[in-house]
């Protein structure tokens, strides 16, 4: 099969390298040779091997009947959406690593793929090189998914790891992450949780079979996390991680992204640096976890190429997914979701404030930190988000609320 690669940046160049260096192995697994006929990019690459297959015109790809599949690694939802849609309508399979595209336009593109009997695959859109979407779609079909919880963004995990292990301030670690290439010049999508939000939306869609709208998923980033928060978590033998969570509750499906205090016995608490991990609980299988490099040129490219191999194996058919694209996944309002939290409170009369906090948070407990003589924390019992917000607001009328971080139920 001849393919085209749209975009020759970090992932696109990785796809080119994987297909070149592992050519014979990939051909053996796919059942035939896979070769790149076009690379679409606005830039020139003088003297580089890719120059011989470079094009600046999408029509070269769309009008070439020899091209059976297209790899979209341009990013965003502008030209990437236009070109991917056109490729599917032209009867060409599409593999993409673009989580923004799948989260925003995946249902529409999947419908087009079905109509033209081609496949839309996007394993690399969540977790980079970690296989997770295919297990959800194929390996876990006998299970009802009860929970998905994941560290879905390597940048934020690197920042929190450095803050925890080296007691470095957030702003300092963020600059280090940018210098190392983990964070973009504008890191907003990472540190405010938007990237993880799109990924948990995709995971929720495949776990529950209906389209999750990422705009409806409550999302918080890590910009409010301080060394004091980390000190409290260490005192509890816990760690703070930015997680995307999707759960099947008796009331319905909940999904959100937020910093969470996890006990160090939790499988996700030990995931450090820029690595990703996704924890999945099935009603029959129980607990499973998928761990590895969540980003980077070659890990992500490896997942893209695995999709291309799958496409070649099924090149004359549409590869189905357990995804009813006509149905919207109803996500529970945040107010109805059960939660526990650590609430940090500053007060001049700490004894009085602690007593009042325990009256408001019945079933909670007080935690004092040796190096924090002007504040304390109350660890709440389980209640709804609405109830938690009301109680924090009530305390906030009299005392300074310095932070609120959700806790895993076993913390």
VENTA-V615613 format. One line per field, one symbol per residue. psi: psi as a letter, one per 40 degrees, with the letter a starting at -180 (. if undefined). burial: # if it has 24 or more other C-alpha atoms within 12 Angstrom, else .. A space follows every 10 residues. Layout:
# VENTA-V615613
psi: ???
burial: ???
This chain:
# VENTA-V615613
psi: hhiihhhfad dddddddddd dfdddddddd eiihihdihh idiigheide deehiehddd ddehedhdih hhfdiaebdd ddddddddde fhihhiegdd ddddeddddd dddddefiih ifdeehebeh hddddddddf eeihhdihhi hehddddddd dddddefiid ddddddddde ediidheddd deeddddddd dddddddeei hhhdeehhhi aeeehidddd dddddefiih ihihhhihid eahihihihi hhieehdede hiaeiiihhh hieddbhiih iaheaidddd dddddddddd dddfeeihhi ighgeehhhh hhiddehiii ihhhhhidgd dddddddddd gheiiihihd egeeiiihhi ahaidddddd dddddeddih hdihhiiide .
burial: #########. #########. .....##..# ...####### #........# ..###..#.. ##....#### #######..# #.######## ########## ########## ####.##### ########## #######..# ...####### ########## ####....## ..##..#... .##...#.## ########## ########## ####.##### ########## ####.#.### ########.. ..######## ###..##### ########## ##.....### ########## ########## #####..### ###.#...## ##.#..#### #######..# ..##.###.# #..#####.. ....###### ###.#.###. ##..##..## ########.. #
